[in-house]
Amino acid sequence: MDGVRGREENLLFGTLAGILAAALGAAIWMGVTVATGMHIGYIALGVGALVGLTIRYCGNGTGMIFGIIGAVLTLIGCLGGEVLTVVQLASTPQRDFCNTLTTIDLTQLVINIFNKMDPIMYLIYAIGIFEGYKLSIRK
């Protein structure tokens, strides 16, 4: 999956595809966490691979900017998965998912997520982000 050789770089298409991949990764993160009842941080590696390979294939880029976008979108996908999990678990029949999402303080929630992470989770996030960076660039 090295993109299409002979096709020009397309930063916009690669970025848009990466955004969709990050959203899909966040949804998978939430689904696995809610279904298993366990916080499985290794999903960050999968999010990084999904985002990176998607950007590589769709963007067909060789520049560092593709890697930076892959790293940032991987972080956003991982945090998005954490946020969606918290919102899903906080939802009740009286307060559905959308209502909970719109009334929650996202800034404070992200701060709480980082405060509750152990050092191994930081390492796994870092590896996932590096994966998102490295896999986004076509060689």
Steps between C-alpha positions, in 0.01 A plus 500: 500500500741762382255724320473508127837553337493755224209684661581841642491585868163615627521655846132594515373153409749336734396727786128447444548123480713517816224688684252227405748232610553677835123519553465131416787418738331699777173315442679164508679605820166585663334182376774270627526675836125506561451141377781352708480729801880529488723792409719349229765759417655292225219616276710818464739295288215397275378858470852611404528229237153571361557875475854470367426244232188687391695825458779318319265334256268794437749785525787327321740742666870486565535819706523539875167689506318173430666344805417796721136486394500124566642550850254776591200308366612189688506696826158646422365153419633355825365784712175485307466134590560576866246785496236295315546217751445731798195657334351160413551370852349819648192480279172384653154440357405847623814664352588350166847501342457825305357687798785381721760592236368855459480572874837359608803725558740354240803696619466374855430148374821493293697632798350225718588237238865608500511522881372143538737346244787293629852521350445191284200667334715803417750265339231319302355833383850610396558182301158536334574863411840405361332227297252756364795721404720235344231312310358819346808563286550307177858396449 
